[in-house]
Amino acid sequence: MRPSQLAVGDRVTVNGGAAFAEFVVAGARGCFRVPESSSSSSSSSSSSSPSLSPAAAVALSLSGLTAAVALHATAKVRRGETVLVTAAAGGTGHLAVQLAALAGCRVVAVAGGERKARRLRRELSRLDPANEAGHAVVDYKSEEASQDLSGAISGALASSSGGQGGRSEGGGGGRGGGGKGEGFAVGGGIDVCYEGVGGAVRNAVLRNLNAGARVLCVGYMGSYPHTENYRSRREGGGSGSGEEEGAGAAAAEAAPAPATETVFVSGPFDAEPRGRAALPLEPDLFWNRRVVSSLPGDRTIFGDVWSGAAGDPRVLARLRRDLFAAALRGEIVPWIDGEGEGEGEGGNEDDRRSDAPSFSGLEAASDAVERLLSGSSMGKVVLRVSEGGAW
């Protein structure tokens, strides 16, 4: 923003490298003024939505903007396409789920555990009460999905595209009723994938892509060496298919490290035979912002999900404005870890109870990061820098 657009007392967000600090100096152009609802400036507007909380503004300013840019500017999602989101209950994944649904896409959300799956189903039901789009949720920790994640995804795609209700516990097919909205094709695989796990999860996704699909690599959580899942594998604890899963992560440490990983790039939704291709390993793909566009079937993997807005600050400004406006209207609901988990769940005590700690003060920063990497959080993990939780 220009200096003339800011005033003393404005609430602003800043995306920068000084988040773990009580005070920070930032240029005006690096600040975004958090919009206020009409009710915050006029007592007569009692029916307006309340202003965004500081935590919600934090979640939207980077995690939400990442999802908006990736889906709308880079992948250019279209109404009626199928969007699969891995780590769908995570800090950016849950916002990608909502943005894709609001764009008129069919959403398949992949998350680990009934608690996360249940909240995702509730979120999708809020956005599409009749499930006309055929949304589905895959719980990768279910017995069937844990044995064959690719098959579980394929089953969810088949059941939801056939209008069978948008709920999948594994690979066998959805349960319940629900019709198809106009413009949704019957059958088919993934058109856009918002992928933040890597490893075996990414490979399962690649086996279920439509021709022309776009894969948005927003991270590779399963291969981070400080995650619980990675440590358990290094200690001989086996391998899962979860949000912290990353097949081959241990091998990536070995010397000499391979330059590429060979994976499937075509599957049951292709008319062509199955094929394989050599892809960059996830750290190379992500940190070097590689874009792989030479895959069979005109598929593309984006290691730089911001590339669609590169060089045009107007795109970022428009998407940021739209994102915050949607949140003020109540269309986008940022999840803050430990908040709001039991809303709308009848009398289920497990849903009303949250084991999420709150983090206040700079000394809690390492605990907050550990919570993030544990795989047990839902939504955005927020550190309140001031002692006692004041902002």
Buried (B, 14 or more C-beta within 10 A) or exposed (E): BEEEEBEEEEBBBBEBEEEEEEEEEEEEEEBBBBBBBEBBEEEEEEEBBEBBBBBBBBBBBBBBBBBBBBBBBBBEBEEBBBBBBBBBBBBBBBBBBBBBBBBBBBBBBBBBBBBBBBBBBBBBBBBBEEBBBBBBBBBBBBEBBBEBBBBBBBBBBBBBBBBBBBBBBBBBBBEEEBEBBEEBEEEBBBBBBBBBBBBBBBBBBBBBBBBEBBBBBBBBBBBBEEBBBBEBBEEEEEBBBBBBBBBBBBEBEEEEEEEEBEBBBBBEBBEEEEEEBEBBBBBBBBEEBBBBEEBBBEBBBBBBBBBBBEEEEEBBEBBBEBBBEBBBEEBBBBBBBBBBBBEEBEEEEEBEEBEBBBBBBBEBBEEBBEBBBEBBBBBBBBBBBEEEEEE
